[in-house]
Amino acid sequence: MQDDEAMTRRALGLIGSRRSDAYEAALAALHEDTRDWWQDMLTCDADELDEGAELLAADCDGLRRFIEGELLPRFEARKIELANRPLIREQAFGEALDPDKLERLGRYEVHLDRKLERMLAMLLKLKELRAAPVEV
C-alpha cells in the first residue's frame, strides 16, 4: 500500500509539473490497478456514477481530481483500518468469548451428556436382552 501511495503522490506531482507530457507521465507513474480503475472511470456512463460524482476527462485536471477525490482518501481510510486492526480483532475475540453465551453452551453440553449416557445405558440393556437365551 505504501508503494502504491508513493506512486500516486509521484503522479500527482507530475500533474503539477510544467512538462508538456504531464498527463502521460503521471498516468505511467500510477500503479497498474490504479490505471485500470482510471480507465474504467473514463468509460463509465453518467448513470453508473455514484451520487454527487461527475464525469472526468482524460486530462491533467480530471486525473488530479480522481487522485485527490478517490485515491488519497482511500489510502487514508486504509491507514486508519490498519491502525485499528488490533482493536477490531480484540473486540471480535471479546465478543466471541462472551461468558453468558459460554454458560448457555455449558448447560446444553451437560444436558446432551446426560441424554447420551441414558441412551448408551438403554442400548447396553437392549444388547443384554438380545444376548440372553430365550426361555420357552
SULBELWO-V765223 format. One record per helix or strand of 2 or more residues. SS is the DSSP state (A for helix, B for strand). FROM is the first residue (numbers start at 0). LEN is the number of residues. If there is no record, write none. Layout:
SS_FROM_LEN / SS_FROM_LEN
//
This chain:
A_1_14 / A_21_8 / A_31_12 / A_45_3 / A_59_37 / A_98_33
//
